[in-house]
């Protein structure tokens, strides 16, 4: 009987570790918005939600009550429904532009400057960046509840207008 009592705490501990390892991320902020994402590989535009947390950001776009896109952005991976999770650089290469930095999508949906704050001009209710190089022609701005990103050289457009 003594043998049966010792495995129970060990089993409970293993179960607890397994459950904690499978917990979903918690999001501290949620906003509804019209979201447009357009590249050669992605074309989504409709109402959706942006969920922000300490460890991740989730972007969902719906049409007629059905989820069109669920994009989960973590520090070391980006996951999209119907695709396996990819590291951010591989995701950028496959769906956006290969020379976008790994934190690109996270910065965009968290309304942070991109490309190391290059050419950043702050305003009272946001900021603007114009970045022109041999490979990029970017206009990116945040103005109140609106976000606009356009890479004219590579045909990438992201718009967010909070509702």
C-alpha positions, -999 to +999 in steps of 0.1 A: +000+000+000+029+023+007+040+019-030+007+032-043+008+065-024+042+077-038+033+076-076+001+097-071+020+130-062+044+123-091+015+116-115-002+148-103+029+168-108+033+155-143-003+162-151+001+198-138+032+203-159+014+190-190-016+212-185+005+243-179+025+236-210-007+236-231-022+269-218-032+293-245-018+328-245-037+355-226-045+387-243-048+419-223-062+442-250-088+436-277-100+459-304-123+455-334-112+470-367-115+469-404-083+450-414-068+448-449-037+427-457-026+425-493+005+410-508+012+386-537+003+357-514-022+372-489-054+389-498-078+396-469-100+425-461-130+427-437-139+433-401-119+416-374-102+417-341-067+424-329-058+408-296-026+419-278-008+403-250+026+402-234+039+373-254+018+374-286-006+392-309-035+376-327-052+390-358-086+376-369-105+386-400-141+376-405-166+377-433-203+368-429-195+356-394-169+331-406-132+334-398-112+341-430-079+345-413-064+338-378-028+350-376-009+344-343+023+363-340+049+352-314+085+363-309+099+332-326+070+321-348+040+332-369+011+308-372-017+310-397-046+287-401-041+259-427-003+264-426+023+252-402+039+278-379+070+294-394+098+314-379+092+352-387+118+354-414+105+324-432+069+338-429+081+371-444+098+353-472+068+332-481+040+356-476+054+392-476+090+403-485+121+384-475+141+414-463+114+427-439+128+423-403+116+394-382+097+417-359+079+434-388+043+420-384+045+423-346+055+459-349+028+467-374-001+452-355+012+466-322+015+500-339+053+503-333+079+518-356+095+494-381+130+490-395+147+503-363+126+535-363+144+546-395+131+581-407+106+583-378+087+615-375+064+617-344+032+637-343+007+644-315-015+614-323+010+590-340+040+589-363+051+585-399+080+567-416+090+571-452+117+545-461+131+545-496+160+522-506+169+502-536+144+474-526+118+493-506+095+523-511+075+524-478+050+548-464+039+538-429+019+559-406-002+557-375-028+585-370-051+581-340-070+548-346-058+544-382-028+524-394-015+525-430+015+506-444+023+505-481+054+491-497+051+505-533+081+485-545+067+451-534+030+455-536+023+450-498-005+469-482-018+467-446-045+489-433-062+489-399-090+512-389-103+507-354-141+507-350 
